[in-house]
């Protein structure tokens, strides 16, 4: 498919900016031939202004119309065919099998939001009837307004232009302006083409969707500063997410920023688990750390064990397997440089021992880093918060604790994470409860005898966690509950039935599930 290198602004192509950049194949560092134009401040303004105009129309659409639009978006993505897969592979080096699966995940999550809208219960309609001394109060969810979405580098489909943030905002009824990731600009343009086609086919206002390219920080800053933006979705680094959060907070009218950022995803392994299945756990851990060259926000980066001969044998086994495993390809120069800097900073601590790796991979033709295992003490972790930094790549750090009390103290000192994992045996259930209580205060998802990589796209999933994992621990970026990041409740007091939205009218014309005077029902009031 012919690409343009331009920005998509409310259905029109635009390339006003003189500054350009090129896509890069991470396997050989070769640049593409097509220049991609950085958006200008004026283009940002036009995109947001179009979104504001579109919102005035979309907020009146019934949920069924938005559901049809989402289904069309999924169909248009599938219609891109293998061109999408090959383009993304050239820009990310992730491989066709991985990208094929990610495409299915992406279209699947878009369609899951369409199904959610058709069900109607997502509106969370609550009705408290008038009673002596109490007015009639009725509440439901409404869209926030235009949203800025920042695409991630490591999931060019599922967390990018048409990813979960975009899908959930659109499902909520919010127009979106997407800041594409410079690591995969051609892939981003293909997605922009698909969504724009769906906008036109379904007769939605042109400002429903815009996509802006940008290789630096200016475009994102202009976007978040714009008064027309009502919320921000971001997936990326702690530094980037915090910068966006702070820009939004400095606005005359601050807005919510839903940023998913750094996480080391601690794993606790008990001595009983090692005695029962050390080899199995080691194999699973190595596979989890090296999966996707470690470029997952759920990469298990901090492993806590009580110090013992069994623990040291386990660490040696993992280190040997990591050292023997082939080094993978990193996504881009920024990821490679960031990983090298993070590992170097950690290794500079005198209490850190590098057991294997710790330097860029030998293959100079690709962006890469050696599979790395480091080791330290619990006391060192508690003494230096910098040792909890995320290493975005095939890296993990073992923490040896003096005893169970030392381990619990170290868990208590951990920062917020997306996940926390425990490997233990059934015989320990009576003793492990307090540890689980500790871990649930540190993470959004607690895993038993598994590994954190692999995030199921299901309604019960919680992909979030306390800071610095995210800026909003009460929300998720995966699963249909992600829609509530872009909605807010509004209550109506003693408003005549004819003036209420259909979801709150006494006759329940939509036939949806509502909470009426404390009872869930699809009936009338």
RODO-2510 file (C-alpha; in nm, 4 decimals, decimal comma):
residues 525
     n   res          X          Y          Z
     1     x     0,0000     0,0000     0,0000
     2     x     0,1243     0,3477    -0,0882
     3     x     0,2161     0,5534     0,2164
     4     x     0,2336     0,9330     0,2339
     5     x     0,4341     1,0216     0,5449
     6     x     0,1677     1,2789     0,6315
     7     x    -0,0533     1,3439     0,9306
     8     x    -0,4201     1,2457     0,9292
     9     x    -0,6284     1,5385     1,0498
    10     x    -1,0049     1,4905     1,0528
    11     x    -1,0046     1,2856     0,7352
    12     x    -0,7524     1,4999     0,5458
    13     x    -0,3811     1,4542     0,4862
    14     x    -0,1518     1,7300     0,6086
    15     x     0,2245     1,7848     0,5950
    16     x     0,2901     2,1444     0,6951
    17     x     0,6008     2,0712     0,8976
    18     x     0,9480     2,0933     0,7461
    19     x     1,1013     1,8596     1,0052
    20     x     1,0912     1,4937     0,9061
    21     x     1,2146     1,1559     1,0269
    22     x     1,2377     0,8026     0,8890
    23     x     1,1373     0,4593     1,0070
    24     x     1,4229     0,2228     1,0962
    25     x     1,4486    -0,1549     1,0698
    26     x     1,5897    -0,2603     1,4105
    27     x     1,7450    -0,5774     1,2681
    28     x     1,9961    -0,3948     1,0503
    29     x     1,9451    -0,0289     1,1500
    30     x     1,8601     0,0644     0,7918
    31     x     1,6327     0,3622     0,7333
    32     x     1,3310     0,3667     0,5075
    33     x     1,3002     0,5953     0,2070
    34     x     0,9824     0,7800     0,3040
    35     x     1,0108     1,0921     0,5217
    36     x     0,7423     1,1309     0,7880
    37     x     0,6423     1,4863     0,8728
    38     x     0,6409     1,6054     1,2313
    39     x     0,3132     1,7796     1,3053
    40     x     0,3171     2,1543     1,3654
    41     x     0,1429     2,3399     1,6450
    42     x    -0,1170     2,4587     1,3939
    43     x    -0,1865     2,0999     1,2862
    44     x    -0,2285     1,9985     1,6496
    45     x    -0,4746     2,2822     1,6975
    46     x    -0,6747     2,1842     1,3894
    47     x    -0,6907     1,8210     1,4989
    48     x    -0,8139     1,9086     1,8479
    49     x    -1,0585     2,1698     1,7207
    50     x    -1,2066     1,9116     1,4843
    51     x    -1,2371     1,6675     1,7747
    52     x    -1,4190     1,9266     1,9853
    53     x    -1,6625     1,9866     1,7011
    54     x    -1,7108     1,6129     1,6477
    55     x    -1,7825     1,5532     2,0148
    56     x    -2,0820     1,7829     2,0046
    57     x    -2,2344     1,5398     1,7542
    58     x    -2,1029     1,2050     1,8817
    59     x    -2,2248     1,2602     2,2368
    60     x    -2,5786     1,2428     2,1009
    61     x    -2,5239     0,9095     1,9225
    62     x    -2,6895     0,5980     2,0632
    63     x    -2,4553     0,3267     2,1857
    64     x    -2,5656     0,1014     1,9013
    65     x    -2,4306     0,3456     1,6428
    66     x    -2,0918     0,3630     1,8139
    67     x    -2,0862    -0,0184     1,8340
    68     x    -2,1383    -0,0421     1,4574
    69     x    -1,8530     0,2028     1,4070
    70     x    -1,6184    -0,0050     1,6242
    71     x    -1,7053    -0,3189     1,4302
    72     x    -1,6217    -0,1313     1,1112
    73     x    -1,2862    -0,0216     1,2540
    74     x    -1,1994    -0,3855     1,3250
    75     x    -1,3060    -0,4884     0,9745
    76     x    -1,0996    -0,2116     0,8137
    77     x    -0,7921    -0,3216     1,0107
    78     x    -0,8374    -0,6778     0,8891
    79     x    -0,8785    -0,5480     0,5341
    80     x    -0,5221    -0,4121     0,5490
    81     x    -0,4145    -0,7750     0,5160
    82     x    -0,0533    -0,8851     0,5177
    83     x     0,0729    -0,5368     0,4292
    84     x     0,0099    -0,4386     0,7897
    85     x     0,2050    -0,7352     0,9240
    86     x     0,5045    -0,6911     0,6952
    87     x     0,5193    -0,3162     0,7515
    88     x     0,5152    -0,3579     1,1288
    89     x     0,7746    -0,6337     1,1130
    90     x     1,0132    -0,4081     0,9201
    91     x     0,9720    -0,1333     1,1783
    92     x     0,9791    -0,3394     1,4994
    93     x     1,1519    -0,6707     1,4271
    94     x     0,8823    -0,8487     1,6285
    95     x     0,8242    -1,1206     1,3693
    96     x     0,5158    -1,2220     1,1739
    97     x     0,3844    -1,4867     1,4191
    98     x     0,3836    -1,2398     1,7101
    99     x     0,2275    -0,9658     1,4978
   100     x    -0,0387    -1,1973     1,3585
   101     x    -0,1466    -1,2801     1,7117
   102     x    -0,1359    -0,9169     1,8149
   103     x    -0,3595    -0,8181     1,5243
   104     x    -0,6202    -1,0709     1,6401
   105     x    -0,5933    -0,9360     1,9936
   106     x    -0,6369    -0,5805     1,8679
   107     x    -0,9459    -0,6448     1,6588
   108     x    -1,0818    -0,8702     1,9325
   109     x    -1,0600    -0,5997     2,1963
   110     x    -1,2241    -0,3478     1,9628
   111     x    -1,5127    -0,5880     1,9061
   112     x    -1,5372    -0,6559     2,2789
   113     x    -1,6143    -0,2885     2,3314
   114     x    -1,8784    -0,3049     2,0594
   115     x    -2,0412    -0,5945     2,2442
   116     x    -2,0207    -0,3995     2,5699
   117     x    -2,2056    -0,1073     2,4156
   118     x    -2,4803    -0,3281     2,2777
   119     x    -2,5364    -0,4805     2,6207
   120     x    -2,5883    -0,1360     2,7713
   121     x    -2,5053    -0,2213     3,1325
   122     x    -2,1761    -0,0309     3,0960
   123     x    -2,3768     0,2901     3,1421
   124     x    -2,4130     0,1938     3,5105
   125     x    -2,7626     0,3362     3,5307
   126     x    -2,8656     0,3830     3,8941
   127     x    -3,2123     0,4937     3,9985
   128     x    -3,3232     0,5929     4,3458
   129     x    -3,6942     0,6666     4,3425
   130     x    -3,8494     0,9601     4,5204
   131     x    -3,9383     0,8871     4,8815
   132     x    -4,0559     1,0943     5,1781
   133     x    -3,7831     1,3460     5,2461
   134     x    -3,5736     1,2190     4,9533
   135     x    -3,5719     1,3437     4,5933
   136     x    -3,5597     1,1176     4,2898
   137     x    -3,1933     1,0712     4,1915
   138     x    -3,0849     0,9021     3,8698
   139     x    -2,7261     0,8549     3,7559
   140     x    -2,5383     0,7183     3,4554
   141     x    -2,2045     0,7475     3,2771
   142     x    -2,1277     1,0045     3,0065
   143     x    -1,8198     1,0583     2,7825
   144     x    -1,5568     1,3055     2,8979
   145     x    -1,4813     1,4577     2,5584
   146     x    -1,1852     1,4626     2,3163
   147     x    -0,8979     1,2427     2,4324
   148     x    -0,5279     1,2488     2,3493
   149     x    -0,3840     0,9014     2,3019
   150     x    -0,0106     0,8268     2,3048
   151     x     0,0902     0,5124     2,1171
   152     x     0,3428     0,2723     2,2696
   153     x     0,6516     0,1296     2,1019
   154     x     0,6371    -0,2326     2,2176
   155     x     0,2845    -0,3169     2,1010
   156     x     0,2500    -0,1512     1,7580
   157     x    -0,1051    -0,2848     1,7279
   158     x    -0,2578    -0,3511     2,0716
   159     x    -0,1266    -0,0361     2,2478
   160     x    -0,0871     0,1999     1,9563
   161     x    -0,3046     0,3927     1,7093
   162     x    -0,5937     0,1439     1,7218
   163     x    -0,5020    -0,0118     2,0564
   164     x    -0,6865    -0,0425     2,3824
   165     x    -0,6637     0,3246     2,4795
   166     x    -0,8061     0,4335     2,1449
   167     x    -1,0747     0,1647     2,1445
   168     x    -1,1920     0,2418     2,4972
   169     x    -1,2039     0,6175     2,4356
   170     x    -1,3965     0,5755     2,1113
   171     x    -1,6325     0,3302     2,2805
   172     x    -1,6992     0,5873     2,5513
   173     x    -1,8038     0,8328     2,2802
   174     x    -1,4855     1,0411     2,2848
   175     x    -1,3152     1,1604     1,9651
   176     x    -0,9431     1,0871     1,9738
   177     x    -0,6262     1,2586     1,8591
   178     x    -0,3478     1,0007     1,8529
   179     x     0,0190     1,0872     1,8874
   180     x     0,1812     0,8088     1,6828
   181     x     0,5004     0,6482     1,8096
   182     x     0,8082     0,7391     1,6003
   183     x     0,9294     0,3801     1,6239
   184     x     0,6630     0,2600     1,3804
   185     x     0,5332     0,5560     1,1757
   186     x     0,4440     0,3558     0,8638
   187     x     0,2444     0,1058     1,0678
   188     x     0,0714     0,3977     1,2368
   189     x    -0,0269     0,5470     0,9030
   190     x    -0,1859     0,2196     0,7949
   191     x    -0,3954     0,2141     1,1111
   192     x    -0,4886     0,5789     1,0562
   193     x    -0,6075     0,4888     0,7085
   194     x    -0,8233     0,2078     0,8462
   195     x    -0,9856     0,4167     1,1200
   196     x    -1,0413     0,7092     0,8827
   197     x    -1,2129     0,4736     0,6383
   198     x    -1,4417     0,3523     0,9164
   199     x    -1,5247     0,7114     1,0113
   200     x    -1,6272     0,7866     0,6537
   201     x    -1,8130     0,4596     0,5963
   202     x    -2,0187     0,4964     0,9133
   203     x    -2,0963     0,8633     0,8566
   204     x    -1,9220     0,9832     1,1705
   205     x    -1,7945     1,3424     1,1893
   206     x    -1,4470     1,3764     1,0404
   207     x    -1,3004     1,4990     1,3690
   208     x    -1,3753     1,1659     1,5359
   209     x    -1,0170     1,0637     1,4599
   210     x    -0,6859     1,2318     1,3874
   211     x    -0,3298     1,1022     1,3990
   212     x    -0,0200     1,3153     1,4403
   213     x     0,3382     1,2080     1,3734
   214     x     0,6240     1,3388     1,5827
   215     x     0,9794     1,2268     1,6530
   216     x     1,0347     1,4550     1,9523
   217     x     0,8446     1,5799     2,2544
   218     x     0,6900     1,8965     2,1098
   219     x     0,3839     1,7434     1,9445
   220     x     0,2821     1,5556     2,2569
   221     x     0,3305     1,8627     2,4726
   222     x     0,1192     2,0816     2,2464
   223     x    -0,1510     1,8178     2,2434
   224     x    -0,1759     1,7798     2,6214
   225     x    -0,1653     2,1571     2,6725
   226     x    -0,4583     2,2159     2,4368
   227     x    -0,7707     2,3254     2,6216
   228     x    -0,9895     2,1100     2,3966
   229     x    -0,8404     1,7857     2,5296
   230     x    -1,0322     1,6394     2,8248
   231     x    -0,8258     1,3267     2,9068
   232     x    -0,5010     1,1541     2,8139
   233     x    -0,4143     0,7883     2,7651
   234     x    -0,0442     0,7001     2,7689
   235     x     0,1653     0,3837     2,7647
   236     x     0,5413     0,4200     2,7923
   237     x     0,8245     0,5126     3,0247
   238     x     0,8040     0,6626     3,3716
   239     x     0,9889     0,9694     3,2495
   240     x     0,7514     1,0242     2,9577
   241     x     0,4360     0,9519     3,1530
   242     x     0,5331     1,1751     3,4417
   243     x     0,6185     1,4602     3,2029
   244     x     0,2756     1,4358     3,0400
   245     x     0,1048     1,4111     3,3785
   246     x     0,2826     1,7240     3,4973
   247     x     0,1925     1,9192     3,1819
   248     x    -0,1724     1,8277     3,2308
   249     x    -0,1593     1,9268     3,5981
   250     x    -0,0143     2,2694     3,5128
   251     x    -0,3003     2,3552     3,2789
   252     x    -0,5372     2,6283     3,3998
   253     x    -0,7967     2,3503     3,3933
   254     x    -0,6155     2,0244     3,4804
   255     x    -0,7310     1,7004     3,3200
   256     x    -0,6867     1,3317     3,4084
   257     x    -0,3870     1,1469     3,2667
   258     x    -0,4105     0,7694     3,2568
   259     x    -0,0454     0,6779     3,2196
   260     x     0,0897     0,3249     3,2356
   261     x     0,4598     0,3555     3,3115
   262     x     0,7413     0,1648     3,4838
   263     x     0,7044    -0,1680     3,6631
   264     x     0,9497    -0,4325     3,7852
   265     x     0,6768    -0,6898     3,8614
   266     x     0,8235    -0,8614     4,1700
   267     x     0,8201    -1,2399     4,1957
   268     x     0,8462    -1,4143     4,5343
   269     x     0,9589    -1,7787     4,5288
   270     x     0,9342    -1,9816     4,8497
   271     x     1,1796    -2,2480     4,9586
   272     x     0,9062    -2,5112     4,9385
   273     x     0,8382    -2,4162     4,5771
   274     x     1,2078    -2,4483     4,4944
   275     x     1,2244    -2,7893     4,6605
   276     x     0,9241    -2,9110     4,4640
   277     x     0,9854    -2,7681     4,1163
   278     x     1,2959    -2,5527     4,0847
   279     x     1,3681    -2,6642     3,7277
   280     x     1,0133    -2,5904     3,6144
   281     x     1,0142    -2,2445     3,7708
   282     x     1,3573    -2,1652     3,6264
   283     x     1,2491    -2,2601     3,2763
   284     x     0,9314    -2,0544     3,3055
   285     x     1,1156    -1,7552     3,4461
   286     x     1,3756    -1,7541     3,1683
   287     x     1,0999    -1,7771     2,9090
   288     x     0,9106    -1,4901     3,0693
   289     x     1,2139    -1,2609     3,1015
   290     x     1,3303    -1,3194     2,7443
   291     x     0,9860    -1,3207     2,5797
   292     x     0,9751    -1,0446     2,3212
   293     x     1,3358    -0,9608     2,4173
   294     x     1,2032    -0,8558     2,7566
   295     x     1,0129    -0,5622     2,6099
   296     x     0,6945    -0,6109     2,8084
   297     x     0,5669    -0,3852     3,0844
   298     x     0,4966    -0,7075     3,2767
   299     x     0,8513    -0,8446     3,2490
   300     x     0,9468    -1,0136     3,5818
   301     x     1,2360    -0,7871     3,6739
   302     x     1,2769    -0,8420     4,0493
   303     x     1,2942    -1,1921     4,2008
   304     x     1,2891    -1,2291     4,5804
   305     x     1,4061    -1,5437     4,7620
   306     x     1,5333    -1,6347     5,1057
   307     x     1,9075    -1,6970     5,0952
   308     x     1,9912    -2,0690     5,0893
   309     x     2,1871    -2,3232     4,8933
   310     x     1,8735    -2,4065     4,6950
   311     x     1,8204    -2,0402     4,6112
   312     x     2,1779    -1,9924     4,4948
   313     x     2,1579    -2,3088     4,2831
   314     x     1,8354    -2,1774     4,1321
   315     x     1,9920    -1,8412     4,0504
   316     x     2,2908    -2,0146     3,8913
   317     x     2,0572    -2,2258     3,6771
   318     x     1,8611    -1,9223     3,5590
   319     x     2,1828    -1,7342     3,4890
   320     x     2,3223    -2,0224     3,2826
   321     x     2,0007    -2,0548     3,0824
   322     x     1,9807    -1,6810     3,0234
   323     x     2,3408    -1,6718     2,9094
   324     x     2,2828    -1,9589     2,6678
   325     x     1,9622    -1,8159     2,5203
   326     x     2,0027    -1,6181     2,1966
   327     x     1,9878    -1,2415     2,2290
   328     x     1,6832    -1,0895     2,0632
   329     x     1,6259    -0,7672     1,8750
   330     x     1,5280    -0,4502     2,0567
   331     x     1,2642    -0,2236     1,9094
   332     x     1,4687     0,0858     1,8356
   333     x     1,7675     0,3007     1,9256
   334     x     1,5864     0,4725     2,2119
   335     x     1,5012     0,1409     2,3778
   336     x     1,8571     0,0126     2,3309
   337     x     2,0132     0,3278     2,4740
   338     x     1,7673     0,3436     2,7610
   339     x     1,8294    -0,0179     2,8570
   340     x     2,2071     0,0208     2,8458
   341     x     2,1836     0,3305     3,0647
   342     x     1,9515     0,1641     3,3180
   343     x     2,1640    -0,1497     3,3514
   344     x     2,4844     0,0543     3,3758
   345     x     2,3342     0,2637     3,6548
   346     x     2,2252    -0,0449     3,8457
   347     x     2,5541    -0,2279     3,7937
   348     x     2,7470     0,0740     3,9200
   349     x     2,6110     0,0067     4,2687
   350     x     2,8819    -0,1717     4,4669
   351     x     2,6245    -0,4141     4,6101
   352     x     2,5156    -0,5391     4,2674
   353     x     2,6757    -0,8471     4,1123
   354     x     2,6300    -0,9033     3,7391
   355     x     2,6089    -1,2796     3,6863
   356     x     2,5677    -1,2815     3,3099
   357     x     2,5308    -1,0221     3,0359
   358     x     2,5285    -0,6581     3,1279
   359     x     2,6315    -0,5184     2,7914
   360     x     2,4984    -0,4689     2,4375
   361     x     2,4636    -0,7842     2,2309
   362     x     2,7589    -0,8775     2,0134
   363     x     2,5610    -0,8512     1,6873
   364     x     2,6323    -0,4940     1,5844
   365     x     2,3922    -0,5051     1,2915
   366     x     2,0850    -0,4974     1,5152
   367     x     1,9658    -0,3048     1,8168
   368     x     2,0203    -0,5571     2,0917
   369     x     2,1275    -0,6294     2,4465
   370     x     2,2653    -0,9396     2,6101
   371     x     2,0361    -1,1432     2,8335
   372     x     2,1285    -1,0152     3,1778
   373     x     2,1017    -1,1524     3,5313
   374     x     2,2061    -0,9515     3,8353
   375     x     2,2022    -1,0266     4,2076
   376     x     2,1903    -0,8193     4,5247
   377     x     2,0759    -0,8273     4,8863
   378     x     1,7476    -0,7241     5,0414
   379     x     1,9285    -0,4606     5,2440
   380     x     2,0632    -0,3051     4,9251
   381     x     1,7167    -0,2830     4,7706
   382     x     1,5763    -0,1153     5,0793
   383     x     1,8676     0,1278     5,0936
   384     x     1,8468     0,2510     4,7341
   385     x     1,5185     0,3066     4,5495
   386     x     1,7130     0,3336     4,2238
   387     x     1,7570    -0,0437     4,2309
   388     x     1,3836    -0,0720     4,1662
   389     x     1,4158     0,0968     3,8273
   390     x     1,2616    -0,0836     3,5311
   391     x     1,5093    -0,2453     3,2909
   392     x     1,3093    -0,2540     2,9677
   393     x     1,4667    -0,5580     2,8078
   394     x     1,5838    -0,9158     2,8840
   395     x     1,7036    -0,8335     3,2346
   396     x     1,6152    -0,9545     3,5828
   397     x     1,7539    -0,8840     3,9291
   398     x     1,7610    -1,1455     4,2066
   399     x     1,7246    -1,0271     4,5662
   400     x     1,8501    -1,2584     4,8418
   401     x     1,6774    -1,2087     5,1774
   402     x     1,8170    -1,3248     5,5121
   403     x     1,4926    -1,4909     5,6212
   404     x     1,1156    -1,4632     5,5873
   405     x     1,1027    -1,1480     5,7995
   406     x     1,3674    -0,9850     5,5814
   407     x     1,1682    -1,0830     5,2728
   408     x     0,8476    -0,9327     5,4129
   409     x     1,0314    -0,6132     5,5036
   410     x     1,1617    -0,5898     5,1479
   411     x     0,8165    -0,6445     4,9988
   412     x     0,6953    -0,3644     5,2230
   413     x     0,9585    -0,1328     5,0744
   414     x     0,8605    -0,2012     4,7136
   415     x     0,7099     0,0703     4,4969
   416     x     0,3879     0,0264     4,3005
   417     x     0,3789    -0,2292     4,0194
   418     x     0,1469    -0,3681     3,7563
   419     x     0,1847    -0,7230     3,8862
   420     x     0,3181    -0,9256     4,1780
   421     x     0,3717    -1,3023     4,1653
   422     x     0,4066    -1,5766     4,4256
   423     x     0,5414    -1,9258     4,3629
   424     x     0,4470    -2,1442     4,6595
   425     x     0,3041    -2,4850     4,7449
   426     x    -0,0412    -2,5887     4,8621
   427     x     0,1065    -2,6860     5,1982
   428     x     0,1925    -2,3183     5,2576
   429     x    -0,1564    -2,1760     5,2144
   430     x    -0,1961    -2,1196     5,5863
   431     x     0,1239    -1,9172     5,6039
   432     x     0,1161    -1,7224     5,2794
   433     x    -0,1933    -1,5070     5,3378
   434     x    -0,0099    -1,2160     5,4979
   435     x     0,2351    -1,2038     5,2068
   436     x    -0,0507    -1,1910     4,9570
   437     x    -0,2082    -0,9069     5,1541
   438     x     0,1230    -0,7211     5,1318
   439     x     0,1567    -0,7797     4,7602
   440     x    -0,1948    -0,6693     4,6748
   441     x    -0,1079    -0,3280     4,8185
   442     x     0,1821    -0,3094     4,5736
   443     x     0,0224    -0,4241     4,2466
   444     x    -0,2881    -0,4302     4,0326
   445     x    -0,2722    -0,8035     3,9586
   446     x    -0,1515    -1,0797     4,1928
   447     x    -0,0441    -1,4061     4,0257
   448     x    -0,0190    -1,7490     4,1859
   449     x     0,2312    -2,0008     4,0457
   450     x     0,2524    -1,8357     3,7072
   451     x     0,4346    -1,5544     3,5320
   452     x     0,3187    -1,1992     3,4634
   453     x     0,3896    -1,1797     3,0914
   454     x     0,0742    -1,2381     2,8925
   455     x    -0,2237    -1,0183     2,9751
   456     x    -0,5622    -1,1769     2,9097
   457     x    -0,8047    -0,9388     2,7394
   458     x    -1,1067    -1,0220     2,9554
   459     x    -1,3485    -0,8096     3,1608
   460     x    -1,1928    -0,9124     3,4944
   461     x    -0,8398    -0,8076     3,3957
   462     x    -0,6779    -0,5285     3,5954
   463     x    -0,3832    -0,3815     3,4071
   464     x    -0,2803    -0,0993     3,6333
   465     x    -0,1296    -0,0434     3,9737
   466     x    -0,0023     0,2092     4,2276
   467     x     0,2475     0,4769     4,1243
   468     x     0,4950     0,4572     3,9550
   469     x     0,3266     0,1777     3,7609
   470     x     0,0457     0,4178     3,6716
   471     x    -0,0848     0,7618     3,7576
   472     x    -0,4360     0,6293     3,8275
   473     x    -0,4334     0,2985     4,0209
   474     x    -0,8118     0,2738     4,0237
   475     x    -0,8253     0,2212     3,6474
   476     x    -0,7197    -0,0420     3,3938
   477     x    -0,5917    -0,0123     3,0374
   478     x    -0,6917    -0,3686     2,9433
   479     x    -1,0405    -0,5174     2,9506
   480     x    -1,3740    -0,3478     2,9034
   481     x    -1,3482    -0,1581     3,2332
   482     x    -1,0916     0,0578     3,0524
   483     x    -1,3856     0,2531     2,9118
   484     x    -1,4437     0,4252     3,2470
   485     x    -1,1204     0,6220     3,2149
   486     x    -1,2998     0,8269     2,9510
   487     x    -1,6396     0,8603     3,1187
   488     x    -1,7810     1,0364     3,4223
   489     x    -2,1021     0,9950     3,6217
   490     x    -2,3743     1,2593     3,6092
   491     x    -2,6727     1,2543     3,8438
   492     x    -3,0159     1,4003     3,7686
   493     x    -3,2361     1,5143     4,0564
   494     x    -3,6132     1,5375     4,0048
   495     x    -3,5654     1,5859     3,6297
   496     x    -3,8831     1,5073     3,4306
   497     x    -3,8770     1,1656     3,2671
   498     x    -3,9140     1,3089     2,9161
   499     x    -3,5935     1,5092     2,9580
   500     x    -3,3828     1,2169     3,0794
   501     x    -3,1580     1,0006     2,8609
   502     x    -3,3346     0,6775     2,7545
   503     x    -3,1147     0,4745     2,9909
   504     x    -3,2693     0,6542     3,2888
   505     x    -3,6303     0,6791     3,1780
   506     x    -3,8853     0,4918     3,3880
   507     x    -3,9950     0,2679     3,1012
   508     x    -3,6372     0,1502     3,0300
   509     x    -3,6784     0,1730     2,6511
   510     x    -3,3268     0,0323     2,5999
   511     x    -3,4037    -0,2779     2,8056
   512     x    -3,0704    -0,2554     2,9864
   513     x    -2,9718    -0,3794     3,3305
   514     x    -3,0105    -0,1037     3,5902
   515     x    -2,9768    -0,0725     3,9664
   516     x    -3,3237     0,0415     4,0740
   517     x    -3,3726     0,1105     4,4437
   518     x    -3,0972    -0,1335     4,5308
   519     x    -3,2111    -0,4141     4,2992
   520     x    -3,0582    -0,5023     3,9620
   521     x    -3,3339    -0,5341     3,7034
   522     x    -3,4113    -0,4884     3,3348
   523     x    -3,7696    -0,3965     3,4191
   524     x    -3,9498    -0,0651     3,4348
   525     x    -3,9660     0,1631     3,7370
***
